[in-house]
């Protein structure tokens, strides 16, 4: 009968000194197969000798562990091995994944790239913005092996992100990516990301007093573009992407191509009917603004020794160096400092145009036309009535322009 090995104790381990010439090994009688190796340098490494798949094998338990922790880990390892797990193979696979991840293969970032390049996100018009926001909010996870990602870790990145709006959008954008990846066994586990709580959005509409203070400051670059948004009711994305090819000065129209429009239709409508271009009638003030803008850009090019003339594909509104307008936050802060008008954004200009139109007598369906909404009068009515109300659209925008002009000049408008 084999002699029973007594259990190790913390006191025994404390008293046991390393041998300067060889590695020592102590066996624990409390957990079968558990033993600790002590190197001449004093390092303690725990292992478990156990029969697995018909062979006696040694499995690593951990280094520099206390006796109690080593026993807990060893017992857990024994259960896993009895259930058919192979920790050595899993460790080897994990190491291989780490090596591949260092080369950009099988990483979280690679999955995001695949989804928006060859996956279901490839055809999205907003894919560039979605990729940018995902990579910004989840930056610390990009180089990690995708199979090791956990929902809790992604959630913590959402919770810790300073900009709640960006975090909420990134969470919404990432959810279909993870579902797509899970169906292809590229990630493991369930991912149920929660968007951060946000304050109620500010639905700011500029008052006549605020407009009277702001309009005189809308003199160049961002300001001119902002005034054009007020004169047309267009979105900031549509206005900053507008080119001279979309403008017909003689017909006094601005035609926004379908790819530049936000699609507000129901999913069924999108499948059965492609988006249509939107023609916006331009007021006298809008035409004058564009004429002055063109002259200013021509003068800028001449002063900088540039010989090329303004071409149809050139942007309507550009910055001081001729590039696309950006950094609206900086301009908004500067305008706020100058005028003292706070709490508004570029989208408030569109809201203000709609409100002015209503105050000047435009019925709701004409306000919807100004805003470029697809279902004018509701989906049922829109199914029968396909009128664009172009005449009424033009008249109301001219009234809005006259009102804005009067406010800027400090005169009454009747």
N, C-alpha and C positions, 0 to 999 in steps of 0.2 A: 504494500500500500504506500503510495507516494506521500511524502511528508508535506503537510499543509504549510504554505508560505504565510507568515503573519502579515497583517495589514501594515502599511507604512503609516507614520504619524508625522505631524508637522515638526515635532521636536526632533525626530530622527533626521529629517531632511535638513534641519537647521544645524545640527551637530555634525552632519556628514561633510567632510572636507574633500575638495578635489584632489586627485592624485596628479602631481606635476608630470608624470611620465605616460599615463594611459587614461583611456576613457573608462569610467566606472558605470555599472548598470545595476539599478535596484528594482526589484519586482514588488508590486503591490498585491497583497493577498485579498484586498477588499473587492477589487474589480478584476476578474480573470483576464489575463493577457496584458494588463496595464503595467508599464515599466517606464522608468526615467533614466536617461543617460546624462552623466555629468562629465563634461570635458575638462581638460587640464586648466582651461581658462575660467571654469566655473559656470559655463552655460548649461542650463538644464533643458533638455528636449524630451517630451513625452511621446510615447508611441503605444500602439495596441497590436498585439500579436493575436490573430484570430484566423480561423479557417473560413475562407471565402471561395466559392465556386470550386470546392474540392481540394483547395491547396491552402497551406499555412502561409499567411502573408502578414507583413508588417505595415501598418497604416499610421501616418503622422497625426498626432493629436494636437500638438502645439508646443511653443517654446516659452520659457520663463513664466509658466503657469503655477499657481498655488495648488496644493494637493486637492482641495475641494473642487476647484474649477476643472482640474485635469480629470477627476473622476466623473464629473457631470458630462464633460465633452466625450469621454471614452464611452460612457453608457449610451449617450445619444448616437455615437458612431456605431456601436454594436447593433442597436436597433435598426439603423439604416442598412447596414450590411446584411442583416437577417432578412430584411424586406427586399433584397436584391440589388441595392445600390452599389455602385463601384466608385468610391471617393477618389481613388487614384486616377481613374479615367476622367472623372468630372474635373479634377484639378488640371489634368493635362489639356482637356478641351478648353477650359477657361483660359489657360496660358496661351493656347493657340489663338483664341479669340482676341486676347489682348495684343498679341503680335500683329494680327490682321488689322485690328483697330488702329494701331500705330501707323499703318499704311493707308488708312482711310477706308478700309473694307469692313462692312458689317457694322458701321457706326450709326448712331442716331442721325447724324448729319447726312450720311449716305442714304438712309431711308427717306428723309425729307427731300433730298435731291431727286431720288428715283420717283417718288410720288408726283412731284411737279414737273418731271421731265418725260417719263414714259407711263406713269400711272394715271389715275383718274383726275388728278389736278392739272394735267398738261394743257387742257383746253380752257382753263379758267382765265378770264381777262385780268383778274386781280392777283394772279399767282405771284408776281414779283413782290407785291406788297405783303402777301401772306408769308412768303419765305423770309422776307426781311424781319417781320415781326416775330416769327417763330424763333429765328436764330438769335434775335436780340434778347427775348425773354428767357429762353432755355439755353443760353450760351455755354453755361458750365457743363452741359450734358452732351454737347455736339460730338466730341471725340470719344465718347464712351461706347462700349459695345452695346448694341441695341438689345440683345437678348438679356442683358443684365439690368436694363432699365426697370424702375419701379414707379408705379403710379404715385406713391407717396412722395417720392423725390421730385417728380415733376410738379406735383401740387405745391410743395414747399417753395419752388422757384416762382410759381404764380403768386403765392402769398407774400413773398419777400419783395417782389418787384415794386419799384417806387411809383410807376405810372399805372394806375388801376385800369384805365381804359385800354392801354396797350396790352396789359396782362390778360384782360378779358377777351380781347380780340385774338390774341395768340392762342389762348385756351380753346376758343371756338374753331380756329383754323387747324389746330393740331389734332383735335378729336377725330375727324375723318381720316387723317393720315395714320393714326394709330389703329383704327378699325381696319383700314386697308392692309396695314402691315401684319396685323394679327391673323387675318384670313390667309396670309401667305407664310405663317410661322416665322416671321421676322422679329417679332417680339413675343414675350411670354407674360401671361397674366391678364387681368382685366384693368382697363384704364377708364376711370370715371372722373374726369377733371372738373373741378368746381371753379366757376368764375368768381372773382373777388366782388364783394359788395361795393356798389358805387352809389355816390350821391345822385339824386334825381337830376337829369340833364337840365341845364339852364336854357329855356326857350326864349332867349333874349330877342326883343324887337326894339329897334332904336326909335326913340320918340322924336317928334319934330324939333324939340329943343336940342336934343343930342345930335340930330342930323345937321342942324344949323351950325353947330360947333365943329363937327367933323368934316363936312363937305369942303370948306375952304382949305383944308390941309391935304386933300386928295389931289396933289399936283403932279406927281411924277411916279413912274414905275409901279410899285405896289398900290399907291393911291389912285392912279389912273385906272388900273385894273379893277380896284374895288368899286370905283364909280361906275365902271362898265357893268359890273355885276348888279349894282342897284338899278341901272337903266334897263337891264334885260331880265333880271330874275334868275340868271343862270348860276350853276354851281361853280365853285372855285376850280374843280378839276376840268370842267368844260371850258372855262374862260382861260386858264393858264395854258391849255393845250390848243387853243384856237389859232389858226393860221390865216394868212391873207387869202388863200384859195377858197376859204369858207365865206368870205365877205363879198357881197355884190353891192357896191356903193350906189350904183344907178337904181337898182331895184330896192335898195335900202333893206337888205335882208342879211341875216347871218344863219347859215345852214350848218348845224352841228351833225357830223356823220354818226351813224349808229354806234360805231365802236367807241366813241367818246361819251356816250350817254349812259347813265346809270339805269339798269333795267329794273323797274319797280313792278313788273307784271307778275302774275301768279305763274307757277311752274308750268301748268298746262298750257297757258298762252304762249310761253316761251318755246315750247316744243312744236306748236302748230303754226306759229307765225314769227318770222324774224323781226328784229327791231327795225324801226323806220327812222330815217333822218328827221331832225326837228328844225323847222324853219322859224326863226325869230325875227319879227319885223323890228326895224331899228328906227328910233325917233330921230328928230333933227339933231338933238343934243348928242345922241350916240354917234351919228355920222360925223358931227363936228369933232367929237373926242377922237375918233379914229383918224380923221384927217390931220389933226394936230399931232397925234402919236406918230403917224408916218413921217411927218415933217421933222419931228424931233429925232427920230431914229436915223433919218437921212443925214441930218446935221451932225449927229454923233459919229457916223461913219466917215463923213468928210473931215471932221476935226481930227480923227484918228488916222487919217491917210488911207482909209479903206475905199477902194474903187467900186466894189460890187454894189449894185442897186438892190432894193428890197425885192425879194422874189415871192412867188405865191406860196411856197412851202415854208416861208419864214413865219415865226411866231408873231402874233399881234403885240403881245406885251413881253418885254424883256427887261433884264436888270441893267445897271449902269454900264456893264461890259458886254452887253448883247446876249447874255445867257438867259436860260429859262428862270422865271421868278421862283425864288425859294425863300426859306427862312421867314415865313409869315409871322411866326411868334415874335421875332425881333422887331418887325415893323409894327405889330400890334402893341407891343410894350412901348415903343417910341411914340406912337400916336396917342396912347393912353397918357403918357407923361406930358405930352404937349397940350392935350385937350382936357384932361381930367375925366374923360368918359371911360368908365370901367365896365367889366363884365360882359363884353361882347366879343364875337369871333367873326371870321369871314362868312360863316354860314348864316350869321344874324343878318347879313345884308340881303340875302335871298328871302328870309322871313320878313324883313322890313318891306321889301318890294311887294310881296303878296299882301301884306297888311295895308300898305298905301293904296294898292289897287282896290281892295275891298272898301276902304274908307272913301274912295272916290266914286263908289257906286258900282264897281264890277261885281256881277253875280258870281256865286261859288264856282260854277262850271268854267267861267272865263279865267278865274284865278288858277284853277287846275290846269288850264291850257298854258297859262304863263309859266307855271312851274314845270311843264313838260310831262305831267302825269299821263299815264297810258289810258286808264279807265276813267275818262271824263264823265262825271255824273254817275259813277258806279259801274260795275262790270256788266250788269244787265242792260243798262242804258247804252253803254259803249258798244254792246253787241249789235245794236240797231242803228245808232247814230254815229256816223264816221266823220262828221264835220270837224274841221280844224279851227273854225271860227276865226279865220285869219283877219277879217276886217275888224272885228271886235278886239282881237288881240292887239292889233296895231293901234287902235284908238286908245285903249286903256294904257298901254305903255307910253304913248305920247302924253297922256294926262299925268302919268307918274313922273315923266321927265320934266314936264312944266312945273309940277309941284316941287321937285327937287331943286330945280333952277331957282325958283322963288325963295326957297329956304336958304340956299347958298348966298343969294344976293340980299337977303334980309327984307324982302318985300312980301306983301300978302298975295295969296292966290285964291281966286274965286272960281 
